[in-house]
Amino acid sequence: MVVTESVQQDAAAPQVLISDDEIFDAHVAGKLSVELKAPLDTQRALSIAYTPGVAQVSRAIAADHTLAARYTWANRLVAVVSDGTAVLGLGDIGPAASLPVMEGKCALFKAYGDLDAIPIVLATKDPDEIVETLVRLRPTFGAVNLEDISAPRCFEIERRLVEALDCPVMHDDQHGTAIVVLAAMMGATKALDRDMASLRVVISGVGAAGMACANILLAAGVSDMTVLDSRGILHPHREDLTPVKFDLAQRTNRDGLSGGLIEALKGADVFLGLSGGIVPEELIATMAPDGIVFALSNPDPEIHPEIAARHAAVVATGRSDYLNQINNVLAFPGVFRGALDARARRITEKMKVAAAEAIFGVVGDDLSTEYIVPSPLDARVGPAVASAVAAAAED
């Protein structure tokens, strides 16, 4: 028996060792199934659910398409869509290998948002084909969760789908991450009695998550931000920047820094890692006192949380076996549930901020430097986020 991973369900729980056999056995034939809402064990039940009864419902919908919202599951169904080009920690592994991840995402929608979801993996990397496919499939679902699509294609695909579809669309790698990071920043600054607007923030990684986190933190009041990609600090004079990175470079790095992490981290208050790179302890040691370190790369954080804690007052990772887990599951089930409850056509910035505030609100009086966001297993989170998002949508 080979032990591959350790998981801790809460701060006080002992580590649970998981074997390869247990993992693979749990995935045999997939993690999802379709369940009936009522048994089909009589002739009467069959006649109602299928022929001839179903024809009456189909005729009614054909005459009035709005009835599909009441008499099908489409408007409450989330399509979890990927091309498998940027699977967390695995990279471009293709659609077939990404399917277990999408199945898992659908399971989380059901468990934490009480929403049905279906995984759709596409054997194409062409943005035109992806957009066209989902436009043609629109009658089948009520919302689109884009997942594990590589940057910069993910930005174009999301933008075009938001424009083309009359239903909520969100790339969770971008906005789910950003929502939970904002909630964690609210918790960290409150626990340290700091003002977010006064912090000097360094973000390492300008992929989908890094870009969205930068944008939501800037909107939340952070004014001193330095962002790095694999070639160093973003600044407008770099000639290798994509249009998206150039735009971000114009809105950040107010001190005109150049170079790399050495220059960026010196005196910084916050490090947000979304790059998959390694950050040496000696660089974290150059940060300002009472710093905040969010090392979110999975499965291996940019710096081990126990090492980061030698120099920072608040440390968070994306892992479940350390304190302060920043996990998208805190956001996306409730965000989509709230948007669908409100019959929203879009997921707006206001709805995202409302989601972050709701996540932070669940922490309540238990707030501490070791508890800045609730556990993903906290049953209060999904309903709180859904309610806040629905209210923001209806406002």
Helices and strands as residue ranges (DSSP letters): E 3-7, E 16-19, H 20-26, H 43-49, H 53-63, G 65-67, H 68-71, G 74-76, E 77-82, H 94-113, E 116-121, H 127-136, G 138-140, E 143-146, H 153-164, E 169-171, H 172-192, G 196-198, E 200-204, H 208-219, E 224-229, E 232-233, H 243-251, H 261-265, E 270-273, H 281-284, E 291-295, H 305-308, E 312-317, G 328-330, H 332-341, H 349-363, G 364-366, H 381-394
